[in-house]
Structure formats: structure tokens, C-alpha cells
């Protein structure tokens, strides 16, 4: 079952056909954390984290693993599945 945030992102994708690769925004929302909080943890510019959260750009694989550790999730939880259920 998709969360409300996941549904809104799915709708956003289908409307604009913009590829969505990561779930950083969804995981942050589920944990009630902000882009600014994550930016501080990573010592990155908040604008960079915002771009990741909106899928305008993507973090490197190394950073994805660091983000997963900081958020205490499996790295797979930060990516949308390529398999349909």
C-alpha cells in the first residue's frame, strides 16, 4: 500500500513524465525530517539536497549509502523499484 506522499509523487511523475529515481523526499517525510536537516548531517548545501529530493539531480552511489546510514534505512529504501509488483 502506497503512502499519501508516494501517491502524490506517482501522480506528479505520470503528469509530467519526469523520471523519478530516488525516494529521498518520501523517506524524509516518513521520518518527519527536512532537507535542511539532511544537508546539515551531510555537510552539503541545502540546495543540493533539495535537488535530490525533487529528483532534479541524483546523489552519487557513495552518498546514497551515507544517506541510508544517516536515515537508518536500507539503501534500497531510497530508490524506486524497477520491478512492477
C-alpha positions as a printed Julia matrix, in Angstrom:
85×3 Matrix{Float64}:
  0.0    0.0     0.0
  1.41   3.38   -1.01
  1.6    6.24    1.44
 -0.03   9.58    0.67
  3.38  11.06   -0.22
  4.18   8.15   -2.56
  0.82   8.57   -4.31
  1.39  12.28   -4.84
  4.85  11.64   -6.26
  3.47   8.91   -8.53
  0.8   11.33   -9.77
  3.43  14.01  -10.29
  5.51  11.62  -12.37
  2.62  10.47  -14.54
  1.53  14.07  -15.18
  4.93  15.38  -16.2
  6.63  12.16  -17.33
  9.69  13.3   -15.38
 11.79  10.32  -14.3
 11.87   9.77  -10.57
 14.75   7.66   -9.35
 15.1    8.22   -5.63
 12.73   8.24   -2.67
 14.73  10.65   -0.51
 11.8   13.07   -0.19
  9.44  10.21    0.76
 11.79   8.76    3.38
 12.45  12.18    4.89
  8.69  12.79    5.12
  8.1    9.37    6.68
 10.73  10.15    9.32
  9.45  13.72    9.74
 12.82  15.15    8.8
 13.68  18.04    6.49
 16.0   18.62    3.57
 17.87  21.14    5.73
 18.38  18.57    8.47
 19.84  16.09    5.96
 22.0   18.81    4.41
 23.45  19.6     7.85
 24.13  15.92    8.55
 25.94  15.55    5.22
 27.59  18.98    5.37
 26.1   19.74    1.96
 24.36  22.8     0.59
 20.59  22.66    1.25
 20.02  23.43   -2.43
 21.89  20.26   -3.4
 19.73  18.12   -1.1
 16.63  19.88   -2.46
 17.64  18.87   -5.99
 18.0   15.25   -4.85
 14.61  15.36   -3.1
 12.91  16.68   -6.24
 14.9   14.34   -8.5
 16.38  17.26  -10.43
 19.74  15.61   -9.81
 20.93  12.45   -8.07
 23.44  11.81   -5.3
 26.4    9.56   -6.06
 26.19   5.92   -5.05
 28.63   6.61   -2.21
 26.42   9.42   -0.92
 23.31   7.28   -1.29
 24.84   4.75    1.1
 25.79   7.55    3.51
 22.24   8.95    3.36
 20.84   5.48    4.07
 23.09   5.16    7.14
 22.1    8.62    8.41
 18.39   7.87    7.91
 18.79   4.36    9.32
 17.23   2.67    6.29
 18.37   0.11    3.74
 19.83   1.81    0.69
 17.14   0.05   -1.39
 14.53   2.09    0.52
 15.96   5.23   -1.08
 15.31   4.03   -4.63
 12.12   3.34   -6.54
 11.88  -0.28   -7.65
 12.37  -1.03  -11.32
 10.09  -4.06  -10.99
  6.33  -3.78  -11.1
  4.52  -5.53   -8.27
